[in-house]
Each structure stands twice: as structure tokens, then as C-alpha cells.
Amino acid sequence: MQLAKRCQHISPFQVIQVLKQVVALESQGKDVIRLFVGEPDFSASPAILKAASESLKNDAQGYISSTGLAPLKQKIAQRYLRWHGLTIDPARIIVTPGGSAALQLAFLALIDSGDVVLLPEPGYPCNSNLLHMVDATSEAVYMDESNNMALTQQALQSAVSEKSKALLVASPSNPLGSVQTLEQWQALSSFCQNNGLALIADEIYHGLSFDGLAPTALEADNNAWVVQSFSKFYGMTGWRLGWLVVPENAIDACERIAQNLYLSASSVAQYAALRCFDEDVERESFEKRDELRKRRDYLTQALPEIGLNILANPDGAFYLYLDVSPYTQDSLQWCEQVLNETGVALAPGADFGGPSPNTTARLAYTVGVDRLTEAVARLKGFLAR
């Protein structure tokens, strides 16, 4: 039987190919420094683990509301008030099985077959693949390499068309680590309103910004669709838990889609996540952010000294986007060579698109400064050769 045509448009994730190579090398006894996957060496807080254990003993583990536990939605709304001074109706918050499911839910509710979504690049590769799953397509909007990888109004205006339905912007961004200011969010909101587009904000790295709390798109546009996750700031990557903030007129549609798509997010994960918003766990999460800042600060000084320049301002998340054009015109092959010769695993720019995918690579500073120092020493020797 012939598969659906959309399968032909779903591209592979190159990071997964790197993972296979890493596992093969490690099985041979090679010391690999993993700087390619977006998962820091921080686990969820012990308080969250304890809450999950207690939930298994004390709370019913049957089906729950498709939009999420009411107390959890209330705590999320309270975080928007504490962090951003915004009053968000908890009914607008849909708890989902991870940030990816939140984005899928937004696309299903908002995007029709044949619609086009503007995607700034370099960006997260799964976004365009998720659009193919709803029989829609993306239009790449290239960041300006001559201006710190900025997202310019000129580039946006050149990309918009009568088929355009939405603009998806990440802040802090993967792979750049760049953060949108409130003024930039306001400009993006105005662009969307002037062109009849919905604004979708990927904010799954919120909390992990190094110059104070990053503004949310909701501060500029109350009707923005905001994708969030417990994976990054709270270290709950394997728990598969996120949320989506939707406009009021989309609440009913999103609930009906969620009921049919996945019924509900994990009840155990939701009961555990109630603990995330307590003062001690939030303080612990910010301490982990401070550790990431130390790693960022070390690398932003050390890497240019060995000939690896950094694109964009890495003000958040835990990524650096590297210009490797002095050394290669094929970053996929170059990253494989670096891995085999030095044991340093990077992600090739081919995953992230943009104006120069063949001459860029992403480094995820997901290990401690001691290991990063070793990685820099290995890269220095490799580049010198």
C-alpha cells in the first residue's frame, strides 16, 4: 500500500544521525564530549521526583481533563503574573504532552491545507515537518548575517504572500540563542496585524535568558499563540509536558482537538509539575541557569581565540551558532570529521537551514566548564592541523 504523500516531505533530523555515530564511537571506548543534543546535564529537581512518587501513591491516575489539571493551569497563569505582570485566564492555557504537541495543536487549530507559515531560519528543523503533517508549507525568512542574525522587517515583507497565515518566532532561539526584546515583539506583532497573520511564539527556553527575564510575546500581543515546555527550564525533558496559551476564541476548538489527538497529557507528570512553581524549585532552576551563563561566558571568549566565530548574540538557551566557513563548505562532513578525530560532537548547520547551512554548526554547552575546556583544547588542535 502506498504511503501518504506527506511522508516524502518529512526530512530526517541530522542530530539523530550524529547520535548514532556517537553511540558507535562510545561503544568502541572513545571518549566523546556531547555538544550536539539540546539536553543539559541537569535532571529535574529532587523535589519534582518526590512529588511524582507521592502522586503515584496518593492521586488518582485515571483520565483527566484534556486541557490539563486546573491547579496546574492556575500555577502557570500565576507565573505569567509574577514574571511578566500579565493576567492570563487559566482557561486559555492548554497543558500538552510536551512543547512539540503544543505546536502541533496550534497548527491543527489555526492552519488550513495550503496555508503558508513564515519560519525564520536558521531555526528548529521540526517546525516545517509539522506543517507538512497538516498539509501546509513553510516560507523561510533568512536572518541577516551582516546584522548579528537579526530578523528584519525587510526580510519578513519579502516573504509574506496572500497564502501566508502565521509567523512563528522562537525566543530564546534554537540554534542561535538570541532573545527578542519587547520592542522587537511589538514590531513583529504590528507586522502580523498589518498582514493578517497570527503570531506564534516558541518560548520553550523561557527562564534561560542571561540578562534578566526575557519578555513574552503576550506582552506585545494578547492574542499571540505561545508554545511552552517544562523540558528546558525545569529539566523535565523525558516527562513530555508543555503548554499552549491560545486566544480566547480558540479555547473550545483546542479542547476538542486535544480530546481527539491525545486525550490528555500524563497525569503523573502534571501532578509532579505542580511542584515546579514553588519558590525553592524555581530558585534551583535559576541557579542552573546561572551555571549555563558561566559556560556561555567561557565559550564566547575561548572559541573566537581558536578561530571559531559565533553568529548572533547568544543571550539565552544553551546554544552557540558557529561560523565554520574558513574551514569547510560542507559542515555535515566537517562535523563528522571533527567527531571522528577529536571526539567532540557538534550539530551540522544542515539541520537548521538559513542562508549558510553548509558553513555553520551548532554547539550545545550541555556539559560542565571542565569538559568544555577539554573540548576547546581538542578543537584547537584539530583546527591547527
DACORDA-V931607 format. One record per pair of residues at least 12 apart in sequence whose C-alpha atoms are under 10 Angstrom apart, sorted by the first residue. I is the first residue (numbers start at 0). J is the second residue. Records with the same first field share a line. If there is no record, write none. Layout:
I = J  J
This chain:
4 = 131  134
5 = 128  130  131  132  133  134  135
6 = 128  131  132
7 = 131
8 = 127  128  130  131  132  136
9 = 125  127  128  129  130  131  132
10 = 124  125  127  128  350
11 = 124  125  128  350
12 = 124  125  349  350  351
13 = 124  331  346  347  348  349  350  351
14 = 35  36  37  344  345  346  347  349  350
15 = 35  36  346
16 = 346
17 = 33  35  36  331  334  335  338  344  345  346  347
18 = 33  35  36  344  345  346
20 = 335  338  339  344
21 = 33  35  335  338  339  342  343  344
24 = 338  339  342
25 = 342
29 = 339  341  342
30 = 341  342  343
31 = 338  339  341  342  343  344  374
32 = 338  341  342  343  344  345  365  366  370  371  373  374
33 = 338  342  343  344  345  346  362  363  364  365  366  370  371  374
34 = 318  343  344  345  346  361  362  363  364  365  366  371  374
35 = 318  343  344  345  346  347  360  361  362  363  364  365
36 = 318  344  345  346  361  362  363  364  365
37 = 173  174  231  236  316  317  318  346  362  363  364  365
38 = 230  231  234  235  236  317  363  364  365  366
39 = 231  234  236  287  291  317  363  364  365  366  367
40 = 234  287  364  365  366  367
41 = 231  232  233  234  235  284  287  365  366
42 = 230  231  233  234  235  236  237
43 = 229  230  231  232  233  234  235  236  237  238  275  280  283  284
44 = 233  234  235  274  275  279  280  281  283  284
45 = 280
46 = 271  272  274  275  277  279  280
47 = 233  234  235  268  270  271  272  273  274  275  280
48 = 235  268  271  272  274
49 = 271  274
50 = 267  268  269  270  271  272  273  274  275
51 = 266  267  268  269  270  271  272  273  274
52 = 267  270  271
53 = 267  270  271
54 = 266  267  268  269  270  271
55 = 266  267  270  271
58 = 266  267  270
59 = 266  267
60 = 265  266  267  270
61 = 265  266  267
62 = 262  263  264  265  266
63 = 262  263  264  265  266
64 = 93  94  254  257  258  262  263  264  266
65 = 93  94  95  253  254  255  256  257  258  259  260  261  262  263  264
66 = 89  90  91  92  93  94  95  242  243  250  251  253  254  255  257  258  262  263  264
67 = 90  92  93  94  95  242  254  262  263  264  265  266  269
68 = 93  94  263  264  266  269  270  273
69 = 89  90  92  94
70 = 89  269  270  273
71 = 89  92  94  269  270  271  272  273  274  275  276
72 = 88  89  90  91  92  93  94  242  269  273
73 = 87  88  89  90  92  273
74 = 89  272  273  274  275  276  277
75 = 87  89  92  94  242  244  273  275  276
76 = 88  89  90  91  92  244
77 = 89  276
78 = 276
79 = 215  217  218
82 = 206  212  213  214  215
83 = 212  213  214  215  217  218
84 = 218
85 = 215  217  218  221
87 = 217  221  244
88 = 244  247
89 = 244
90 = 244  245  246  247  250  251
91 = 224  243  244  245  246  247  248  249  250  251  253
92 = 225  242  243  244  245  246  247  250  253
93 = 226  241  242  243  244  245  250  253  254  257  263  264
94 = 227  228  240  241  242  243  244  257  263  264  265  269
95 = 226  227  228  239  240  241  242  243  257  261  262  263  264  265  269
96 = 228  238  239  240  241  242  261  262  263  264  265  268  269
97 = 203  226  227  228  229  230  235  236  237  238  239  240  241  242  243  264  265
98 = 201  202  203  225  226  227  228  229  230  236  239  240  241  242  243
99 = 125  126  129  201  203  226  227  228  239  240  241  242
100 = 129  226  228  239  240  241  242  243  257  260  261  264
101 = 201  224  225  226  227  228  240  241  242  243  244  253  257
102 = 126  129  130  167  199  200  201  224  225  226  227  241  242  243
103 = 126  129  130  132  133  226  260
104 = 226  243  252  253  254  256  257  260
105 = 199  224  225  226  243  244  245  249  253  256
106 = 126  129  130  132  133  135  165  199
107 = 129  130  132  133  252  253  256  257  260
108 = 245  249  250  252  253  254  255  256  257
109 = 164  165  197  224  249  252  253
110 = 130  133  134  135  136  163  164  165  197
111 = 130  133  134  135  164
112 = 130  131  132  133  134  135  136
113 = 130  131  133  134  135  136  137  162  163  164
114 = 130  133  134  135  136  137  161  162  163  164  165
115 = 130  134  135  136  137  138  159  160  161  162  163  164  165  166
116 = 130  135  136  137  138  139  158  159  160  162  163  164  165  166  167  196  197  198  199
117 = 136  137  138  139  140  155  158  159  160  163  164  165  166  167  168  196  198
118 = 136  137  138  139  140  141  155  158  165  166  167  168  169  353
119 = 137  138  139  140  141  142  149  150  151  154  155  166  167  168  169  351  352  353
120 = 138  139  140  141  142  143  148  150  168  173  174  175  351  352  353  354  355  356
121 = 139  140  141  142  148  172  173  174  175  320  348  349  350  351  352  353  354  355  356  359
122 = 139  140  141  142  167  168  169  172  173  174  175  348  350  351  352  353
123 = 169  172  173  174  175  201  350  351  352
124 = 173  174  349  350  351  352
125 = 350  351
126 = 167
127 = 139
135 = 164
136 = 162  163
137 = 163  165  166  167
138 = 155  158  159  160  163  166
139 = 154  155  158  352  353  354
140 = 153  154  155  156  157  158  159  166  352  353  354
141 = 154  155  158  352  353  354  355
142 = 154  155  311  353  354
143 = 311  353  354
144 = 310  311  353  354  355
145 = 310  311
146 = 310  311
147 = 175  177  309  310  311  312
148 = 175  177  310  311  312  353  354
149 = 177  179  311  312
150 = 168  179  183  187
151 = 183  186  187
152 = 186  187  190
155 = 187  190  191
156 = 190  194
159 = 191  194  196
160 = 194
161 = 194  195
163 = 194  195  196  197
164 = 191  194  195  196  197  198
165 = 191  194  195  196  197  198  199
166 = 187  188  190  191  196  197  198  199  200
167 = 197  198  199  200  201  224  225
168 = 184  187  198  199  200  201  202  216  225
169 = 199  200  201  202  203  204  205  216  225  226
170 = 184  200  201  202  203  204  205  208  213  214  215  216  314  315  316
171 = 201  202  203  204  205  206  207  208  213  214  313  314  315  316  317  318
172 = 201  202  203  204  205  313  314  315  316  317  318
173 = 201  203  204  313  315  316  317  318  319  320  351  361  363
174 = 311  313  316  317  318  319  320  321  346  348  350  351  360  361  362  363
175 = 309  310  311  312  313  314  315  316  317  318  319  320  321  351  361  362
176 = 204  207  208  310  311  312  313  314  315  316  317  318  319  320  363
177 = 208  310  311  312  313  314  315  316  318  319
178 = 202  204  205  208  209  210  213  214  311  312  313  314  315  316
179 = 213  214  215  216  314
180 = 213  214  215  216
181 = 213  214  215  216  217  218  219
182 = 214  219
183 = 214  216  219
184 = 198  200  214  215  216  217  218  219  220
185 = 216  217  218  219  220
186 = 219
187 = 216  219  220
188 = 216  217  219  220  221  222  223
189 = 219  220
191 = 220
192 = 220
197 = 220  222  223  224
198 = 216  217  220  222  223  224  225
199 = 216  222  223  224  225  226  244  245
200 = 215  216  217  223  224  225  226  227  243  244
201 = 215  216  224  225  226  227  228  243
202 = 214  215  216  225  226  227  228  243
203 = 225  226  227  228  229  230  231  232  241  242  316
204 = 227  228  229  230  231  232  233  315  316  317
205 = 227  228  229  231  232  315  316
206 = 231  232  233  281  284  285  288  315  316
207 = 231  232  233  284  285  287  288  289  291  292  314  315  316  317
208 = 232  285  288  289  291  292  313  314  315  316  317
209 = 288  289  291  292  293  295  313  314  315  316
210 = 292  314  315
211 = 314  315
212 = 315
213 = 314  315
217 = 244
221 = 244  245  246  247
222 = 244  245  246  247  248  249
223 = 244  245  246
224 = 243  244  245  246  249
225 = 242  243  244  245  246
226 = 241  242  243  244  245
227 = 240  241  242  243  244
228 = 240  241  242  243
229 = 241  242  268  272  275
231 = 284  288  316  317
232 = 275  281  283  284  285  287  288  316
233 = 272  275  276  280  281  283  284  285  287
234 = 284  287
235 = 268  272  275
237 = 268
238 = 264  265  267  268  269  271  272
239 = 264  265  268  269
240 = 264  265  266  268  269  272
241 = 264  269  272
242 = 264
288 = 315  316  317
290 = 367  368
291 = 315  316  317  318  364  365  366  367  368
292 = 313  314  315  316  317  364
293 = 367  368
294 = 317  364  365  366  367  368  369  371  372
295 = 313  314  315  316  317  318  319  363  364  368
296 = 313  368
297 = 368  371  372
298 = 319  362  364  368  371  372  375
299 = 312  313  319
301 = 371  372  375  376  379
302 = 321  375  376  378  379
303 = 321
304 = 375  379
305 = 375  376  378  379  380  382  383
306 = 322  323  325  326  378  379  382  383
307 = 320  321  322  323  324  325  326  378  379  382
308 = 320  321  322  323  324  325
309 = 321  322  323  359  360  361  362
310 = 322  359  361
316 = 363  364
317 = 362  363  364  365
318 = 361  362  363  364  365
319 = 360  361  362  363  364
320 = 346  347  348  359  360  361  362  363
321 = 347  348  358  359  360  361  362
322 = 348  355  356  357  358  359  360  361
323 = 347  348  357  358  359  360
324 = 355  357  358  359  360
325 = 358
326 = 358  382
327 = 357  358  359
328 = 355  356  357  358  359
329 = 347  348  349  356  357  358  359
330 = 345  346  347  348  349  355  356  357  358  359  360
331 = 345  346  347  348  349  350  356  357  358  359  360
332 = 347  357
333 = 345  347  357  358  359  360
334 = 346  347  348  359  360  361
335 = 347
336 = 381
337 = 377  378  381  382
338 = 378
340 = 377  378  381
341 = 374  376  377  378  379  380  381
342 = 374  377  378
343 = 362  371  373  374  375  377  378
344 = 361  362  363  374
345 = 360  361  362  363
346 = 359  360  361  362  363
347 = 359  360  361  362
348 = 360  361
349 = 361
